[in-house]
């Protein structure tokens, strides 16, 4: 666990976060985390739960909350706790039969940031201690900011009373940016690096790179480095050549797609190709169908035949289900992207 006690001059002792780019996908989460530092507002929350896939800005917002909180309350203590560290410290305390001291140390703070709360799913004892801790935080009016890749409802094997504690606060999702937001981000990251991109280059990048803000930032840096090393003008043609040259002529086979998906979901290709309607097989089969439709030029009938489906309308239905799931579950959309990269034989490049 790490704690921050600022100097009397209001100087923040931890590194200041980079400027934050407000988007439609993160504006509510930003507002919620900033409101958390307010004490004299009846509408200000005492607990905020930020959730979304990796790279969307959860940790960035946590650092911004810390900065704002200490600016308003310079004599307070902010404690940052990763759940991995939390579980390790708990196990050490239990081995010393010293759980009471662990609990006292947990609550000796004015504001606390609990990062990656999803990692606590498989530790019932840690869940019990954290439930007690959240109750103490509420009594002491401690401000709590929680980050997680999963929403409270998506957490598995979690104590119902702990899930309820999460839900008593303000839950704010962060999603991967839309194309218009990606254009804003690309311009933002380019400005941070001190160079300008034309509108055509920004638009081209936003069409090619469809990942998280972290991944988009990495691509902008990659493009800039490549242009500098080759001493060339940063043009739309250069960007397309750099980012698409390895994929334009490659089309995976449907068996390659099925094999990759089977490995990802822990099933067999044989099981996905049979007529079994078992739900444990349906999800990976639908995923493989969607990928086959996206990554190959095969007709619907051929894709359906491979997976022993009766007709092409069943293939279309599977594609529709996956598209809907992508919209509802950002983590699944992120997983699909990683599968596409793996299938195409590419290194794990940013989207």
N, C-alpha and C positions, 0 to 999 in steps of 0.2 A: 504494500500500500504506500502511496506517496501523498504527502500533504504539502500544501503551499501556504506559507504565511508571508504576506507582502510587507515590504518596508513601509514606514510611516509616510513616505513621500508618494504613496499610491503606485509605485513602480511595480509592474508585474514581474515576478521572479522566473516564470516559465516563458519560453520563447513565444512571441506574439504570432498568432496564426496569420496566414496570407489573407489578403482581401477576399471577401466572400462574394460570389456572383449570385445574385438573387434571380431565381427562375420560377415559373409557375409550379414546377415540381417540388420546390423546396421552400417556398415563401411561408407557408403555414408552419412548417417545422422551425424555421428561423424565428418567426414571431413568437412561437410557443417557448422556445429555449431562452429567448431574451426576456420574456415576461417572467420567467422563473426567478429572476434576480430581484423582482419587485416585491416589497413587503406591505406597502400601504395601499394596495389596490384590492378591492373585494373580489375582483375577477381573476387575479393572478393565481396561477396554479402553484401547488407545492411539490408536485411530481410531474415530470414530463417523460414520456416514453417514445423515443425516436426509433423507427425501424425501417429497414430497407436493405437492398443487396449491397455487397461490398463495393466501396468506391464512390458512393453517392453523396458523401459529405457528413456522415454522422459524427466522426471524430472531430472534424473541422468545426462543426456547430458546438461540440462539447468544449473545445478550446475557446471559442468565442463567448460561450456562457461564462466560463471561468474568468475571462478577461473582464467582461461586463460586471460580474458579481463582485470581483475584488475592487473594481473602480468605485462601486457604490458602497461597499462595506470593507474598507481597507484594514480593519482590525479583526476580520473573520478568517477562519481556516477553511480551505477547500481541499477535499480529499478525493483523489482519483484512484479507483480500484478496478482492475481488470478482473473478470470473473475467474479466469485461469489462476490468477494470483490469489484471489479470494479463496478458491477451493484448496490451493496448496497450503495457504496459511491456516485454514481451518483444520486440515488433516494434521499439520504439525501441532496445533494446539490440542487436538483430541489425543494425539499420542502422548502429550505431556499432562493429560487430564486437566487442561487449562482453558476449557471452552468459555468460562465466565470472563476471563481477562480478554479473550478474543472478542467477545461481544461488547465489552466496555470500550475497547479500542475502536471498534467499528462505529460506535455512535458518538465518539468524542470529536465532533466536527460540526460546522455550521452549514456546509453544503457538500454534497457528495456526488461524484460522477461514477456510475457503475457501467463499465463498458463490456460489450459482447455478452449480454445476459443470457443469450441462447446456449452458451456453453455450460450452463448450470443444469441443463435438462436431466442429465444422468447422475446427479448427485443429490439424493433425497435429504441427506444431512445438511448439505449446504443450503438447500431450499428452506429447510426449517429455520436455520440460523438467519437467513436473509429475510424470511417472513417476520421473525421477531425484530430484526433490525429495522425494517420498514415501519413497523408499529412504533418503535422508539423514535424514529425520525419524525413521524407524524406528531407525536407528543411534544417533541422538542422544537417543532416547526423548522426542522432541517430541510433545506431544499435538495431535491433528488432529481438528477438527470440520468436516465437509463438509455443505453444504446443496444440495439439488437438487430440481427439479420431477419428476425421473425417477429410478426405481430404477436401480442399476447394470446390470441386465439389459435395461432399456428404452433405454439410451443407444445411439444409432446412430453408426456410423463411429468407434468408439472403439478405441484400441489394446487388444488382448486383455490385455497385461501390465498396463495401467493399470486396466482393469476388475477384474483379479485383485487389484490393490492395494486397491481400494475394498472388495472382498469379504473381505479379510483382517481387516477391522474389524467393528464391530457395526452392522448395517443396521437402521434403525428407521423404519417408515412413520408418517406422520401423515395422517389422513383427515378429510374433512368430518364434522361431528358428526351423530349420530342425533337424533331428535326429543327424547328424554329429555335428551340432552346439550345440545341447543339451549335447553331450558328452564333448565338450570343456567347456561349462558352468559348468557342474557338477564337472569336475576336478578343474576349477577355484574357485568355491565356497568352495569345500573341502579344497583347499590350503589356502583360506582365514580363514578357521576355524582351520587350523593347523593339518589336518589329511590326510592320504593317502587312496585312494580307488583303488582296483585292477581294471584292464582293464575289467574283466568280470562283476564286480559290476557296473562300470560306464556304460557299454553297456546295462545291464539289466535295470538300472534306466532310461536311455535315451529312451528305448522302452516303458516303463510304463508311464513315466511322459511326457506329450505332451503339456505343457502350456507355459506361458510367463516366461522370466527370473526370475521375482519376485516369481512366483509359484515354479519354479525349485529350487530356493534358499531355499524356505520354506521346500520343501521335503528333500533336503540334510540335513538341520538342524534337521528335524523330524527323519530321519534315524539314524543320529549320536546320538541323544538323546536316541532313543530306544535301540540302541546297547550298549550305556553306562549304561543305567538303568538295562538292562538284563545281563550286563557283558558277552556279547557274541562276537564272531568274526563277523565282517561285511562281510558276504558272499552273493553270489547270491541267495542262498536258503532263507537266512534270509530276504533279501529285498523283494523277491516275497511273502513270508509269511506275511510280515508286510503290504505291499501295496495292495495285491490282495486277502487276506483271506476273506474279506467281500463280494467280487463280484464273486468269481469263481462258486458258485452254484446258483446264483440268475439270473433268467430270467424274465423280466417284461412281462405282458400281453400286447397285442396290444391295448386293451382298456385303460390301464394305460398310455401308451405312448400317445395316442390320447388325453386323458383328460389333461395331462400335457402340451402338445403343445397348445391345445385350450386355456388354461388359460394364457399361455405365450403371445399368439398373440391376445387375446381378442375376440376370436370367439367361436362358439359352436362345440361340437363333431358332432352333427347332421348335421351341415352345411358342415363340412369336409367330411362326409360320403356320401353326396348326389352327384349327377352328375353335379352340378353347376360348370361352368367354370369361375366364377367370379374371377378376379385376386386377390382380397382381401382374397379369400379362397385358391387359388392355392398355394400360398407361404407356409402357414402353413401346408397344406395337403402334399406337397412335403417334407417338413421338417419331418413330422410324418412318412412318408413312408421311408425316409432315416434312421431314428432312428429305425424303426421296422426292417429294413434290417440289421442294425448294431448290435442291442441289442437282437435280438431273432433268433431262428433257424427256424422260419416259412418259408415255401416255398413262392416263389414270387406269385404264384396263390392265396394263402390264404391271403396275404397282399392286393393284388388287389381286392379280393372279399370284404374285410372289407371296403375298400374305394370306393366301387361301380365302380371299373375300369373294362374296357372290357376285358383286357388280361394282361399277365405278362410283355409284352414289354413296356406297359405304366409305370409299376412300375420301370423297368430298366431305362427308360427315366427320371423319376423323380429323381432317385438316381444320374444319370449323371448330371442333372441340379444342384443339391445340391452340388455335388463334385466340380463342376466348380465355383459355388458361393463361396464356402469355400476358394478356391484359390484366388479369386478376392477380397474378402471382409474379412479381418482378424477379424473384429468385429463380423461378422456372425459366423465364425468358433469358436470364443470364446463363443458365445451364444449357439451353439450346444453342446459344452463341458459342459456348465452349465446345460443344459437340461438333458444330459446323467447322470450327477451326481444326479440331482433331481429325475429322473426316477428310478435310482438304489437305491434310498432311503439312499444315503450316505450323511454325512455332507459335507460342501463345502470344500473339501480337495484340495490342489494344484494338478494340473495335473501331 
